[in-house]
Amino acid sequence: MSARSLYPGEPVRRADALHDNALRDEVAQLHEAVKSQRDIGMAVGLMSARFDCSTDQAWRTMLRVSQDSNTKIRTVARVLVATHDGTAGPDDHEVLATFVKHLPASGWSGAPTAQG
């Protein structure tokens, strides 16, 4: 969307341009929220399958990991999903190292080990 006048030759009003920018920002935030929710849903499913627990237990575990490691839930989810699908970068592995000790004892595949 761009700020346009209703009539050719009419100057664009500043309020219209500000409104367009606000709409663009809102759309970007909504896209980010949808991506975060998708990652959270996938991470809950992965946790449930990995640790053989209900989705409610998986969600509570993710919340505990988030709180205990002082990591946003969306970050916990994104890192777990990226680690699972092999797209995790070095930064993701660093974040994973901060909360992996808060996961159930069987650990998380792709997590750093005590040996390296």
C-alpha positions in Angstrom: 0.0 0.0 0.0 1.2 3.5 -0.7 -0.1 6.8 0.3 -2.1 8.1 -2.7 -4.4 10.9 -3.2 -8.0 10.3 -4.3 -7.7 12.6 -7.2 -4.8 12.9 -9.7 -2.7 16.0 -8.9 -3.9 16.2 -5.3 -1.1 16.1 -2.8 -0.8 13.1 -0.6 -1.9 13.9 2.9 0.5 13.2 5.8 -2.2 11.5 7.8 -2.8 9.0 4.9 0.9 8.2 4.7 1.1 7.7 8.5 -2.0 5.5 8.3 -0.4 3.4 5.5 2.8 3.0 7.6 0.8 1.9 10.6 -1.1 -0.7 8.5 2.2 -2.0 7.1 3.6 -2.3 10.7 0.5 -4.1 11.9 0.6 -6.5 9.0 4.3 -7.3 9.7 3.5 -7.9 13.4 0.6 -10.2 12.4 2.9 -12.2 10.1 5.4 -12.5 12.9 2.7 -13.6 15.3 1.4 -16.3 12.9 4.9 -17.6 12.4 5.5 -17.7 16.2 2.2 -19.6 16.8 3.1 -22.1 14.0 6.5 -22.7 15.6 4.9 -23.1 19.1 2.5 -25.6 17.7 5.2 -27.6 16.0 7.4 -27.5 19.1 4.6 -28.8 21.3 4.0 -31.7 18.9 7.8 -32.4 18.7 8.1 -32.3 22.5 5.0 -34.6 22.9 6.4 -37.1 20.5 10.0 -36.9 21.7 9.2 -37.2 25.4 6.1 -39.4 25.0 3.8 -37.1 26.8 0.5 -35.3 26.2 0.4 -32.1 24.3 -0.6 -30.4 27.6 2.4 -31.8 29.4 4.6 -30.7 26.5 3.2 -27.2 26.6 3.8 -27.0 30.4 7.3 -28.2 29.9 8.0 -25.6 27.3 6.6 -22.9 29.6 8.8 -24.1 32.5 11.8 -24.1 30.2 11.0 -20.6 29.1 10.6 -19.4 32.6 13.6 -21.2 34.1 16.0 -20.2 31.3 14.5 -16.6 31.0 13.9 -17.3 27.3 10.7 -16.2 25.4 8.4 -19.1 24.6 8.5 -18.2 20.9 12.3 -18.4 21.0 12.2 -21.8 22.8 9.8 -23.1 20.1 11.8 -21.6 17.2 15.1 -23.1 18.4 13.5 -26.6 19.1 12.0 -26.6 15.6 15.2 -25.4 13.9 17.3 -28.0 15.8 14.8 -30.7 14.9 14.7 -29.9 11.2 18.5 -29.1 10.8 18.2 -25.4 10.1 19.6 -24.3 13.5 22.6 -22.0 13.2 25.3 -21.3 15.7 23.2 -18.7 17.5 20.4 -21.2 17.8 22.7 -23.8 19.3 23.9 -21.2 21.8 20.3 -20.5 22.9 19.6 -24.2 23.0 22.5 -24.7 25.4 21.0 -22.1 27.8 17.8 -24.1 28.2 18.6 -27.7 27.3 19.3 -28.5 31.0 15.7 -27.6 31.7 14.3 -30.3 29.4 13.4 -33.8 30.5 16.4 -36.1 31.3 16.4 -37.8 27.9 17.5 -34.5 26.4 17.0 -33.1 22.9 18.6 -34.4 19.8 21.0 -31.9 18.3 21.7 -30.4 21.7 25.2 -29.7 22.7 26.7 -32.4 24.9 28.9 -32.0 27.9 31.9 -33.2 25.8 31.6 -30.5 23.2 
